[in-house]
Amino acid sequence: MKTRLTVCTRKQRYPTANDAHHAAATATITLRPYRCERCRHYHLTSRTKGKRVPRPLFANTPNDDKAAP
Ligand SMILES: [Zn+2]
């Protein structure tokens, strides 16, 4: 999977993996550094493979009304 040019140009770039990891560690959300094929630098992605994406707290549950006594 190649990084799209628009993604590459718009994203923050990190010259080394160390910089990317440091930035990911200080972020408030889970970020994963990855090597960009286009600029040969590193970007951060919020996509974390193998991990479940947290569901929104206010997800709609349409059947709730029927379940009420
Ligand atoms: Zn890039």
N, CA, C, O and the ligand as a Tripos MOL2 file, in Angstrom:
@<TRIPOS>MOLECULE
protein
  277   275    70     0     0
PROTEIN
NO_CHARGES

@<TRIPOS>ATOM
      1 N           0.8420   -1.1980    0.0000 N.3       1 MET1
      2 CA          0.0000    0.0000    0.0000 C.3       1 MET1
      3 C           0.8750    1.2440    0.0000 C.2       1 MET1
      4 O           1.6510    1.4840    0.9250 O.2       1 MET1
      5 N           0.7310    2.0250   -1.0560 N.am      2 LYS2
      6 CA          1.5700    3.2170   -1.1690 C.3       2 LYS2
      7 C           0.8720    4.4400   -0.6100 C.2       2 LYS2
      8 O          -0.3490    4.5820   -0.6690 O.2       2 LYS2
      9 N           1.6870    5.2990   -0.0740 N.am      3 THR3
     10 CA          1.1470    6.5360    0.4720 C.3       3 THR3
     11 C           0.7630    7.4700   -0.6670 C.2       3 THR3
     12 O           1.5170    7.6590   -1.6210 O.2       3 THR3
     13 N          -0.4070    8.0410   -0.5460 N.am      4 ARG4
     14 CA         -0.8390    8.9770   -1.5810 C.3       4 ARG4
     15 C          -0.0950   10.2920   -1.4510 C.2       4 ARG4
     16 O           0.2920   10.7050   -0.3580 O.2       4 ARG4
     17 N           0.0940   10.9310   -2.5740 N.am      5 LEU5
     18 CA          0.8700   12.1610   -2.5860 C.3       5 LEU5
     19 C           0.2400   13.2310   -1.7010 C.2       5 LEU5
     20 O           0.9410   13.9550   -0.9940 O.2       5 LEU5
     21 N          -1.0800   13.3230   -1.7460 N.am      6 THR6
     22 CA         -1.7490   14.3450   -0.9350 C.3       6 THR6
     23 C          -1.5440   14.0820    0.5450 C.2       6 THR6
     24 O          -1.3860   15.0130    1.3350 O.2       6 THR6
     25 N          -1.5470   12.8210    0.9100 N.am      7 VAL7
     26 CA         -1.3170   12.4740    2.3040 C.3       7 VAL7
     27 C           0.0990   12.8480    2.7020 C.2       7 VAL7
     28 O           0.3420   13.3930    3.7780 O.2       7 VAL7
     29 N           1.0170   12.5450    1.8170 N.am      8 CYS8
     30 CA          2.4250   12.8130    2.0960 C.3       8 CYS8
     31 C           2.6900   14.3030    2.2920 C.2       8 CYS8
     32 O           3.3820   14.6990    3.2310 O.2       8 CYS8
     33 N           2.1480   15.1090    1.4190 N.am      9 THR9
     34 CA          2.4460   16.5390    1.4730 C.3       9 THR9
     35 C           1.7380   17.2260    2.6400 C.2       9 THR9
     36 O           2.2190   18.2260    3.1710 O.2       9 THR9
     37 N           0.6030   16.6810    3.0220 N.am     10 ARG10
     38 CA         -0.1670   17.3390    4.0810 C.3      10 ARG10
     39 C           0.2740   16.9060    5.4700 C.2      10 ARG10
     40 O           0.0480   17.6150    6.4500 O.2      10 ARG10
     41 N           0.8900   15.7640    5.5490 N.am     11 LYS11
     42 CA          1.2290   15.2460    6.8670 C.3      11 LYS11
     43 C           2.5540   15.7950    7.3760 C.2      11 LYS11
     44 O           3.4230   16.2360    6.6240 O.2      11 LYS11
     45 N           2.6520   15.7400    8.6940 N.am     12 GLN12
     46 CA          3.9110   16.1020    9.3250 C.3      12 GLN12
     47 C           4.9720   15.0740    8.9530 C.2      12 GLN12
     48 O           4.7020   13.8730    8.9300 O.2      12 GLN12
     49 N           6.1740   15.5490    8.6640 N.am     13 ARG13
     50 CA          7.2550   14.6590    8.2650 C.3      13 ARG13
     51 C           8.3080   14.5590    9.3620 C.2      13 ARG13
     52 O           8.6370   15.5450   10.0220 O.2      13 ARG13
     53 N           8.8110   13.3870    9.5350 N.am     14 TYR14
     54 CA          9.8860   13.1890   10.5030 C.3      14 TYR14
     55 C          11.0690   12.5400    9.8180 C.2      14 TYR14
     56 O          10.9170   11.5190    9.1470 O.2      14 TYR14
     57 N          12.2470   13.1220    9.9800 N.am     15 PRO15
     58 CA         13.4310   12.6530    9.2510 C.3      15 PRO15
     59 C          13.9060   11.2810    9.7030 C.2      15 PRO15
     60 O          14.4800   10.5300    8.9140 O.2      15 PRO15
     61 N          13.6740   10.9520   10.9620 N.am     16 THR16
     62 CA         14.1240    9.6570   11.4550 C.3      16 THR16
     63 C          12.9940    8.9410   12.1850 C.2      16 THR16
     64 O          12.0190    9.5620   12.6090 O.2      16 THR16
     65 N          13.1390    7.6420   12.3210 N.am     17 ALA17
     66 CA         12.1360    6.8620   13.0420 C.3      17 ALA17
     67 C          12.0700    7.3020   14.4960 C.2      17 ALA17
     68 O          11.0070    7.2740   15.1170 O.2      17 ALA17
     69 N          13.1960    7.7030   15.0220 N.am     18 ASN18
     70 CA         13.2530    8.1550   16.4090 C.3      18 ASN18
     71 C          12.3720    9.3880   16.6170 C.2      18 ASN18
     72 O          11.6340    9.4840   17.5970 O.2      18 ASN18
     73 N          12.4660   10.3160   15.6860 N.am     19 ASP19
     74 CA         11.6360   11.5130   15.7650 C.3      19 ASP19
     75 C          10.1550   11.1580   15.6990 C.2      19 ASP19
     76 O           9.3350   11.7040   16.4370 O.2      19 ASP19
     77 N           9.8330   10.2370   14.8050 N.am     20 ALA20
     78 CA          8.4430    9.8360   14.6320 C.3      20 ALA20
     79 C           7.9180    9.1560   15.8920 C.2      20 ALA20
     80 O           6.7920    9.4100   16.3200 O.2      20 ALA20
     81 N           8.7350    8.2970   16.4800 N.am     21 HIS21
     82 CA          8.3130    7.5990   17.6910 C.3      21 HIS21
     83 C           8.1290    8.5840   18.8500 C.2      21 HIS21
     84 O           7.2140    8.4460   19.6620 O.2      21 HIS21
     85 N           8.9980    9.5560   18.9050 N.am     22 HIS22
     86 CA          8.8900   10.5510   19.9620 C.3      22 HIS22
     87 C           7.5990   11.3490   19.8150 C.2      22 HIS22
     88 O           6.9050   11.6160   20.7960 O.2      22 HIS22
     89 N           7.2890   11.7230   18.5820 N.am     23 ALA23
     90 CA          6.0710   12.4780   18.3220 C.3      23 ALA23
     91 C           4.8340   11.6430   18.6450 C.2      23 ALA23
     92 O           3.8520   12.1520   19.1850 O.2      23 ALA23
     93 N           4.8950   10.3650   18.3100 N.am     24 ALA24
     94 CA          3.7700    9.4710   18.5890 C.3      24 ALA24
     95 C           3.5630    9.3160   20.0930 C.2      24 ALA24
     96 O           2.4320    9.2100   20.5680 O.2      24 ALA24
     97 N           4.6590    9.3050   20.8260 N.am     25 ALA25
     98 CA          4.5800    9.1160   22.2730 C.3      25 ALA25
     99 C           3.9680   10.3270   22.9610 C.2      25 ALA25
    100 O           3.3400   10.1950   24.0110 O.2      25 ALA25
    101 N           4.1450   11.4880   22.3830 N.am     26 THR26
    102 CA          3.6300   12.7050   23.0050 C.3      26 THR26
    103 C           2.2180   13.0450   22.5330 C.2      26 THR26
    104 O           1.5960   13.9710   23.0530 O.2      26 THR26
    105 N           1.7100   12.2980   21.5480 N.am     27 ALA27
    106 CA          0.3780   12.5760   21.0240 C.3      27 ALA27
    107 C          -0.6860   12.0670   21.9920 C.2      27 ALA27
    108 O          -0.4410   11.1610   22.7880 O.2      27 ALA27
    109 N          -1.8720   12.6700   21.9080 N.am     28 THR28
    110 CA         -2.9470   12.2870   22.8250 C.3      28 THR28
    111 C          -3.6800   11.0400   22.3320 C.2      28 THR28
    112 O          -4.3720   10.3740   23.1030 O.2      28 THR28
    113 N          -3.5260   10.7320   21.0520 N.am     29 ILE29
    114 CA         -4.1590    9.5220   20.5290 C.3      29 ILE29
    115 C          -3.0840    8.5500   20.0840 C.2      29 ILE29
    116 O          -1.9200    8.9240   19.9420 O.2      29 ILE29
    117 N          -3.4670    7.3240   19.8680 N.am     30 THR30
    118 CA         -2.5080    6.3000   19.4730 C.3      30 THR30
    119 C          -2.0900    6.4870   18.0170 C.2      30 THR30
    120 O          -2.9080    6.4330   17.0990 O.2      30 THR30
    121 N          -0.8180    6.7020   17.8430 N.am     31 LEU31
    122 CA         -0.2960    6.8900   16.4930 C.3      31 LEU31
    123 C           0.8320    5.8970   16.2250 C.2      31 LEU31
    124 O           1.5720    5.4940   17.1230 O.2      31 LEU31
    125 N           0.9280    5.5290   14.9710 N.am     32 ARG32
    126 CA          1.9570    4.5710   14.6070 C.3      32 ARG32
    127 C           2.8320    5.1610   13.5000 C.2      32 ARG32
    128 O           2.3210    5.5560   12.4520 O.2      32 ARG32
    129 N           4.1270    5.2230   13.7240 N.am     33 PRO33
    130 CA          5.0150    5.7420   12.6980 C.3      33 PRO33
    131 C           5.1520    4.7630   11.5350 C.2      33 PRO33
    132 O           5.1590    3.5480   11.7370 O.2      33 PRO33
    133 N           5.2590    5.2880   10.3340 N.am     34 TYR34
    134 CA          5.5130    4.4240    9.1920 C.3      34 TYR34
    135 C           6.4010    5.1440    8.1980 C.2      34 TYR34
    136 O           6.3950    6.3720    8.1130 O.2      34 TYR34
    137 N           7.1470    4.3850    7.4660 N.am     35 ARG35
    138 CA          8.0740    4.9300    6.4820 C.3      35 ARG35
    139 C           7.3020    5.2720    5.2220 C.2      35 ARG35
    140 O           6.5110    4.4700    4.7270 O.2      35 ARG35
    141 N           7.5390    6.4630    4.7120 N.am     36 CYS36
    142 CA          6.8650    6.8960    3.5000 C.3      36 CYS36
    143 C           7.7150    6.5740    2.2790 C.2      36 CYS36
    144 O           8.9080    6.8750    2.2330 O.2      36 CYS36
    145 N           7.0720    5.9530    1.2890 N.am     37 GLU37
    146 CA          7.7970    5.5510    0.0840 C.3      37 GLU37
    147 C           8.1370    6.7460   -0.7980 C.2      37 GLU37
    148 O           9.0540    6.6840   -1.6180 O.2      37 GLU37
    149 N           7.4000    7.8190   -0.6250 N.am     38 ARG38
    150 CA          7.5720    8.9550   -1.5170 C.3      38 ARG38
    151 C           8.6900    9.8960   -1.0730 C.2      38 ARG38
    152 O           9.5670   10.2570   -1.8580 O.2      38 ARG38
    153 N           8.6400   10.2830    0.1950 N.am     39 CYS39
    154 CA          9.6090   11.2800    0.6430 C.3      39 CYS39
    155 C          10.7410   10.6450    1.4540 C.2      39 CYS39
    156 O          11.6850   11.3230    1.8580 O.2      39 CYS39
    157 N          10.6330    9.3450    1.6830 N.am     40 ARG40
    158 CA         11.6620    8.6010    2.4240 C.3      40 ARG40
    159 C          11.7910    9.0760    3.8650 C.2      40 ARG40
    160 O          12.7680    8.7760    4.5510 O.2      40 ARG40
    161 N          10.8020    9.8100    4.2970 N.am     41 HIS41
    162 CA         10.7640   10.2240    5.6940 C.3      41 HIS41
    163 C           9.6950    9.4270    6.4160 C.2      41 HIS41
    164 O           9.1930    8.4320    5.8930 O.2      41 HIS41
    165 N           9.3510    9.8590    7.6050 N.am     42 TYR42
    166 CA          8.3530    9.1320    8.3870 C.3      42 TYR42
    167 C           7.1290   10.0010    8.6390 C.2      42 TYR42
    168 O           7.2260   11.2070    8.8680 O.2      42 TYR42
    169 N           5.9820    9.3480    8.5880 N.am     43 HIS43
    170 CA          4.7390    9.9990    8.9710 C.3      43 HIS43
    171 C           4.1130    9.2020   10.1080 C.2      43 HIS43
    172 O           4.5590    8.1070   10.4520 O.2      43 HIS43
    173 N           3.0650    9.7900   10.6800 N.am     44 LEU44
    174 CA          2.3180    9.0720   11.7060 C.3      44 LEU44
    175 C           0.9140    8.7700   11.1860 C.2      44 LEU44
    176 O           0.2880    9.5950   10.5210 O.2      44 LEU44
    177 N           0.4450    7.5840   11.5020 N.am     45 THR45
    178 CA         -0.9160    7.2200   11.1320 C.3      45 THR45
    179 C          -1.6910    6.8160   12.3670 C.2      45 THR45
    180 O          -1.1380    6.2640   13.3180 O.2      45 THR45
    181 N          -2.9810    7.1020   12.3350 N.am     46 SER46
    182 CA         -3.8200    6.7160   13.4750 C.3      46 SER46
    183 C          -4.3400    5.2960   13.3000 C.2      46 SER46
    184 O          -4.9700    4.7310   14.1950 O.2      46 SER46
    185 N          -4.0660    4.7390   12.1410 N.am     47 ARG47
    186 CA         -4.4770    3.3550   11.9090 C.3      47 ARG47
    187 C          -3.4970    2.4170   12.6040 C.2      47 ARG47
    188 O          -2.2920    2.4560   12.3580 O.2      47 ARG47
    189 N          -4.0300    1.5940   13.4570 N.am     48 THR48
    190 CA         -3.1700    0.6380   14.1390 C.3      48 THR48
    191 C          -3.6230   -0.7670   13.7870 C.2      48 THR48
    192 O          -4.6900   -1.2150   14.2070 O.2      48 THR48
    193 N          -2.8190   -1.4380   13.0310 N.am     49 LYS49
    194 CA         -3.1580   -2.7850   12.5820 C.3      49 LYS49
    195 C          -3.2020   -3.7470   13.7610 C.2      49 LYS49
    196 O          -2.3550   -3.7000   14.6530 O.2      49 LYS49
    197 N          -4.1940   -4.6110   13.7470 N.am     50 GLY50
    198 CA         -4.2880   -5.6250   14.7920 C.3      50 GLY50
    199 C          -4.9720   -5.1190   16.0460 C.2      50 GLY50
    200 O          -5.2880   -5.8910   16.9510 O.2      50 GLY50
    201 N          -5.1990   -3.8080   16.0920 N.am     51 LYS51
    202 CA         -5.8880   -3.2620   17.2500 C.3      51 LYS51
    203 C          -7.2800   -2.8210   16.8550 C.2      51 LYS51
    204 O          -7.5120   -2.3390   15.7460 O.2      51 LYS51
    205 N          -8.2040   -2.9970   17.7900 N.am     52 ARG52
    206 CA         -9.5650   -2.5840   17.5070 C.3      52 ARG52
    207 C          -9.7120   -1.0820   17.6600 C.2      52 ARG52
    208 O          -9.1810   -0.4800   18.5930 O.2      52 ARG52
    209 N         -10.4310   -0.4980   16.7430 N.am     53 VAL53
    210 CA        -10.7060    0.9300   16.8360 C.3      53 VAL53
    211 C         -11.7760    1.1500   17.8980 C.2      53 VAL53
    212 O         -12.8340    0.5220   17.8530 O.2      53 VAL53
    213 N         -11.5090    2.0330   18.8460 N.am     54 PRO54
    214 CA        -12.4820    2.2790   19.9060 C.3      54 PRO54
    215 C         -13.7880    2.8230   19.3620 C.2      54 PRO54
    216 O         -13.8080    3.7330   18.5340 O.2      54 PRO54
    217 N         -14.8800    2.2430   19.8460 N.am     55 ARG55
    218 CA        -16.2020    2.6890   19.4100 C.3      55 ARG55
    219 C         -16.5560    4.0140   20.0840 C.2      55 ARG55
    220 O         -16.1300    4.2840   21.2070 O.2      55 ARG55
    221 N         -17.3270    4.8220   19.3980 N.am     56 PRO56
    222 CA        -17.8210    6.0550   20.0380 C.3      56 PRO56
    223 C         -18.7240    5.7140   21.2170 C.2      56 PRO56
    224 O         -19.4670    4.7340   21.1750 O.2      56 PRO56
    225 N         -18.6570    6.5220   22.2580 N.am     57 LEU57
    226 CA        -19.4010    6.2400   23.4780 C.3      57 LEU57
    227 C         -20.9070    6.3500   23.2860 C.2      57 LEU57
    228 O         -21.6850    5.6790   23.9640 O.2      57 LEU57
    229 N         -21.3010    7.2050   22.3570 N.am     58 PHE58
    230 CA        -22.7170    7.4670   22.1890 C.3      58 PHE58
    231 C         -23.2810    6.7660   20.9560 C.2      58 PHE58
    232 O         -24.0650    7.3410   20.2010 O.2      58 PHE58
    233 N         -22.8730    5.5310   20.7720 N.am     59 ALA59
    234 CA        -23.3800    4.7660   19.6450 C.3      59 ALA59
    235 C         -24.8770    4.5050   19.8060 C.2      59 ALA59
    236 O         -25.3540    4.2180   20.9040 O.2      59 ALA59
    237 N         -25.5960    4.6080   18.7170 N.am     60 ASN60
    238 CA        -27.0330    4.4100   18.7870 C.3      60 ASN60
    239 C         -27.3870    2.9320   18.9250 C.2      60 ASN60
    240 O         -26.8360    2.0820   18.2250 O.2      60 ASN60
    241 N         -28.2770    2.6490   19.8030 N.am     61 THR61
    242 CA        -28.7880    1.2910   19.9490 C.3      61 THR61
    243 C         -30.2940    1.3260   19.7650 C.2      61 THR61
    244 O         -31.0410    1.5270   20.7220 O.2      61 THR61
    245 N         -30.7390    1.1280   18.5200 N.am     62 PRO62
    246 CA        -32.1540    1.3190   18.1540 C.3      62 PRO62
    247 C         -33.1170    0.4320   18.9360 C.2      62 PRO62
    248 O         -34.2820    0.7930   19.1000 O.2      62 PRO62
    249 N         -32.6620   -0.7060   19.4160 N.am     63 ASN63
    250 CA        -33.5650   -1.6510   20.0870 C.3      63 ASN63
    251 C         -33.7250   -1.3760   21.5760 C.2      63 ASN63
    252 O         -34.4130   -2.1140   22.2810 O.2      63 ASN63
    253 N         -33.0940   -0.3250   22.0430 N.am     64 ASP64
    254 CA        -33.1390   -0.0470   23.4790 C.3      64 ASP64
    255 C         -34.5650    0.1630   23.9860 C.2      64 ASP64
    256 O         -34.9130   -0.2990   25.0730 O.2      64 ASP64
    257 N         -35.3790    0.8500   23.2100 N.am     65 ASP65
    258 CA        -36.7320    1.1550   23.6600 C.3      65 ASP65
    259 C         -37.5610   -0.1020   23.8970 C.2      65 ASP65
    260 O         -38.3150   -0.1920   24.8660 O.2      65 ASP65
    261 N         -37.4060   -1.0780   22.9880 N.am     66 LYS66
    262 CA        -38.2000   -2.3010   23.1040 C.3      66 LYS66
    263 C         -37.7680   -3.1410   24.2940 C.2      66 LYS66
    264 O         -38.5540   -3.9000   24.8610 O.2      66 LYS66
    265 N         -36.4810   -2.9870   24.6660 N.am     67 ALA67
    266 CA        -35.9550   -3.7820   25.7630 C.3      67 ALA67
    267 C         -36.4260   -3.2610   27.1130 C.2      67 ALA67
    268 O         -36.3570   -3.9660   28.1190 O.2      67 ALA67
    269 N         -36.9060   -2.0210   27.1290 N.am     68 ALA68
    270 CA        -37.3400   -1.4330   28.4090 C.3      68 ALA68
    271 C         -38.5750   -2.1530   28.9200 C.2      68 ALA68
    272 O         -39.4040   -2.5840   28.1190 O.2      68 ALA68
    273 N         -38.7170   -2.2950   30.2080 N.am     69 PRO69
    274 CA        -39.8670   -2.9900   30.8010 C.3      69 PRO69
    275 C         -41.1900   -2.2650   30.6220 C.2      69 PRO69
    276 O         -42.2260   -2.7490   31.0750 O.2      69 PRO69
    277 ZN          5.9200   11.2420    2.7320 Zn       70 ZN70
@<TRIPOS>BOND
     1     1     2 1
     2     2     3 1
     3     3     4 2
     4     3     5 am
     5     5     6 1
     6     6     7 1
     7     7     8 2
     8     7     9 am
     9     9    10 1
    10    10    11 1
    11    11    12 2
    12    11    13 am
    13    13    14 1
    14    14    15 1
    15    15    16 2
    16    15    17 am
    17    17    18 1
    18    18    19 1
    19    19    20 2
    20    19    21 am
    21    21    22 1
    22    22    23 1
    23    23    24 2
    24    23    25 am
    25    25    26 1
    26    26    27 1
    27    27    28 2
    28    27    29 am
    29    29    30 1
    30    30    31 1
    31    31    32 2
    32    31    33 am
    33    33    34 1
    34    34    35 1
    35    35    36 2
    36    35    37 am
    37    37    38 1
    38    38    39 1
    39    39    40 2
    40    39    41 am
    41    41    42 1
    42    42    43 1
    43    43    44 2
    44    43    45 am
    45    45    46 1
    46    46    47 1
    47    47    48 2
    48    47    49 am
    49    49    50 1
    50    50    51 1
    51    51    52 2
    52    51    53 am
    53    53    54 1
    54    54    55 1
    55    55    56 2
    56    55    57 am
    57    57    58 1
    58    58    59 1
    59    59    60 2
    60    59    61 am
    61    61    62 1
    62    62    63 1
    63    63    64 2
    64    63    65 am
    65    65    66 1
    66    66    67 1
    67    67    68 2
    68    67    69 am
    69    69    70 1
    70    70    71 1
    71    71    72 2
    72    71    73 am
    73    73    74 1
    74    74    75 1
    75    75    76 2
    76    75    77 am
    77    77    78 1
    78    78    79 1
    79    79    80 2
    80    79    81 am
    81    81    82 1
    82    82    83 1
    83    83    84 2
    84    83    85 am
    85    85    86 1
    86    86    87 1
    87    87    88 2
    88    87    89 am
    89    89    90 1
    90    90    91 1
    91    91    92 2
    92    91    93 am
    93    93    94 1
    94    94    95 1
    95    95    96 2
    96    95    97 am
    97    97    98 1
    98    98    99 1
    99    99   100 2
   100    99   101 am
   101   101   102 1
   102   102   103 1
   103   103   104 2
   104   103   105 am
   105   105   106 1
   106   106   107 1
   107   107   108 2
   108   107   109 am
   109   109   110 1
   110   110   111 1
   111   111   112 2
   112   111   113 am
   113   113   114 1
   114   114   115 1
   115   115   116 2
   116   115   117 am
   117   117   118 1
   118   118   119 1
   119   119   120 2
   120   119   121 am
   121   121   122 1
   122   122   123 1
   123   123   124 2
   124   123   125 am
   125   125   126 1
   126   126   127 1
   127   127   128 2
   128   127   129 am
   129   129   130 1
   130   130   131 1
   131   131   132 2
   132   131   133 am
   133   133   134 1
   134   134   135 1
   135   135   136 2
   136   135   137 am
   137   137   138 1
   138   138   139 1
   139   139   140 2
   140   139   141 am
   141   141   142 1
   142   142   143 1
   143   143   144 2
   144   143   145 am
   145   145   146 1
   146   146   147 1
   147   147   148 2
   148   147   149 am
   149   149   150 1
   150   150   151 1
   151   151   152 2
   152   151   153 am
   153   153   154 1
   154   154   155 1
   155   155   156 2
   156   155   157 am
   157   157   158 1
   158   158   159 1
   159   159   160 2
   160   159   161 am
   161   161   162 1
   162   162   163 1
   163   163   164 2
   164   163   165 am
   165   165   166 1
   166   166   167 1
   167   167   168 2
   168   167   169 am
   169   169   170 1
   170   170   171 1
   171   171   172 2
   172   171   173 am
   173   173   174 1
   174   174   175 1
   175   175   176 2
   176   175   177 am
   177   177   178 1
   178   178   179 1
   179   179   180 2
   180   179   181 am
   181   181   182 1
   182   182   183 1
   183   183   184 2
   184   183   185 am
   185   185   186 1
   186   186   187 1
   187   187   188 2
   188   187   189 am
   189   189   190 1
   190   190   191 1
   191   191   192 2
   192   191   193 am
   193   193   194 1
   194   194   195 1
   195   195   196 2
   196   195   197 am
   197   197   198 1
   198   198   199 1
   199   199   200 2
   200   199   201 am
   201   201   202 1
   202   202   203 1
   203   203   204 2
   204   203   205 am
   205   205   206 1
   206   206   207 1
   207   207   208 2
   208   207   209 am
   209   209   210 1
   210   210   211 1
   211   211   212 2
   212   211   213 am
   213   213   214 1
   214   214   215 1
   215   215   216 2
   216   215   217 am
   217   217   218 1
   218   218   219 1
   219   219   220 2
   220   219   221 am
   221   221   222 1
   222   222   223 1
   223   223   224 2
   224   223   225 am
   225   225   226 1
   226   226   227 1
   227   227   228 2
   228   227   229 am
   229   229   230 1
   230   230   231 1
   231   231   232 2
   232   231   233 am
   233   233   234 1
   234   234   235 1
   235   235   236 2
   236   235   237 am
   237   237   238 1
   238   238   239 1
   239   239   240 2
   240   239   241 am
   241   241   242 1
   242   242   243 1
   243   243   244 2
   244   243   245 am
   245   245   246 1
   246   246   247 1
   247   247   248 2
   248   247   249 am
   249   249   250 1
   250   250   251 1
   251   251   252 2
   252   251   253 am
   253   253   254 1
   254   254   255 1
   255   255   256 2
   256   255   257 am
   257   257   258 1
   258   258   259 1
   259   259   260 2
   260   259   261 am
   261   261   262 1
   262   262   263 1
   263   263   264 2
   264   263   265 am
   265   265   266 1
   266   266   267 1
   267   267   268 2
   268   267   269 am
   269   269   270 1
   270   270   271 1
   271   271   272 2
   272   271   273 am
   273   273   274 1
   274   274   275 1
   275   275   276 2
@<TRIPOS>SUBSTRUCTURE
     1 MET1         2 RESIDUE 1 A MET
     2 LYS2         6 RESIDUE 1 A LYS
     3 THR3        10 RESIDUE 1 A THR
     4 ARG4        14 RESIDUE 1 A ARG
     5 LEU5        18 RESIDUE 1 A LEU
     6 THR6        22 RESIDUE 1 A THR
     7 VAL7        26 RESIDUE 1 A VAL
     8 CYS8        30 RESIDUE 1 A CYS
     9 THR9        34 RESIDUE 1 A THR
    10 ARG10       38 RESIDUE 1 A ARG
    11 LYS11       42 RESIDUE 1 A LYS
    12 GLN12       46 RESIDUE 1 A GLN
    13 ARG13       50 RESIDUE 1 A ARG
    14 TYR14       54 RESIDUE 1 A TYR
    15 PRO15       58 RESIDUE 1 A PRO
    16 THR16       62 RESIDUE 1 A THR
    17 ALA17       66 RESIDUE 1 A ALA
    18 ASN18       70 RESIDUE 1 A ASN
    19 ASP19       74 RESIDUE 1 A ASP
    20 ALA20       78 RESIDUE 1 A ALA
    21 HIS21       82 RESIDUE 1 A HIS
    22 HIS22       86 RESIDUE 1 A HIS
    23 ALA23       90 RESIDUE 1 A ALA
    24 ALA24       94 RESIDUE 1 A ALA
    25 ALA25       98 RESIDUE 1 A ALA
    26 THR26      102 RESIDUE 1 A THR
    27 ALA27      106 RESIDUE 1 A ALA
    28 THR28      110 RESIDUE 1 A THR
    29 ILE29      114 RESIDUE 1 A ILE
    30 THR30      118 RESIDUE 1 A THR
    31 LEU31      122 RESIDUE 1 A LEU
    32 ARG32      126 RESIDUE 1 A ARG
    33 PRO33      130 RESIDUE 1 A PRO
    34 TYR34      134 RESIDUE 1 A TYR
    35 ARG35      138 RESIDUE 1 A ARG
    36 CYS36      142 RESIDUE 1 A CYS
    37 GLU37      146 RESIDUE 1 A GLU
    38 ARG38      150 RESIDUE 1 A ARG
    39 CYS39      154 RESIDUE 1 A CYS
    40 ARG40      158 RESIDUE 1 A ARG
    41 HIS41      162 RESIDUE 1 A HIS
    42 TYR42      166 RESIDUE 1 A TYR
    43 HIS43      170 RESIDUE 1 A HIS
    44 LEU44      174 RESIDUE 1 A LEU
    45 THR45      178 RESIDUE 1 A THR
    46 SER46      182 RESIDUE 1 A SER
    47 ARG47      186 RESIDUE 1 A ARG
    48 THR48      190 RESIDUE 1 A THR
    49 LYS49      194 RESIDUE 1 A LYS
    50 GLY50      198 RESIDUE 1 A GLY
    51 LYS51      202 RESIDUE 1 A LYS
    52 ARG52      206 RESIDUE 1 A ARG
    53 VAL53      210 RESIDUE 1 A VAL
    54 PRO54      214 RESIDUE 1 A PRO
    55 ARG55      218 RESIDUE 1 A ARG
    56 PRO56      222 RESIDUE 1 A PRO
    57 LEU57      226 RESIDUE 1 A LEU
    58 PHE58      230 RESIDUE 1 A PHE
    59 ALA59      234 RESIDUE 1 A ALA
    60 ASN60      238 RESIDUE 1 A ASN
    61 THR61      242 RESIDUE 1 A THR
    62 PRO62      246 RESIDUE 1 A PRO
    63 ASN63      250 RESIDUE 1 A ASN
    64 ASP64      254 RESIDUE 1 A ASP
    65 ASP65      258 RESIDUE 1 A ASP
    66 LYS66      262 RESIDUE 1 A LYS
    67 ALA67      266 RESIDUE 1 A ALA
    68 ALA68      270 RESIDUE 1 A ALA
    69 PRO69      274 RESIDUE 1 A PRO
    70 ZN70       277 GROUP 0 **** ****
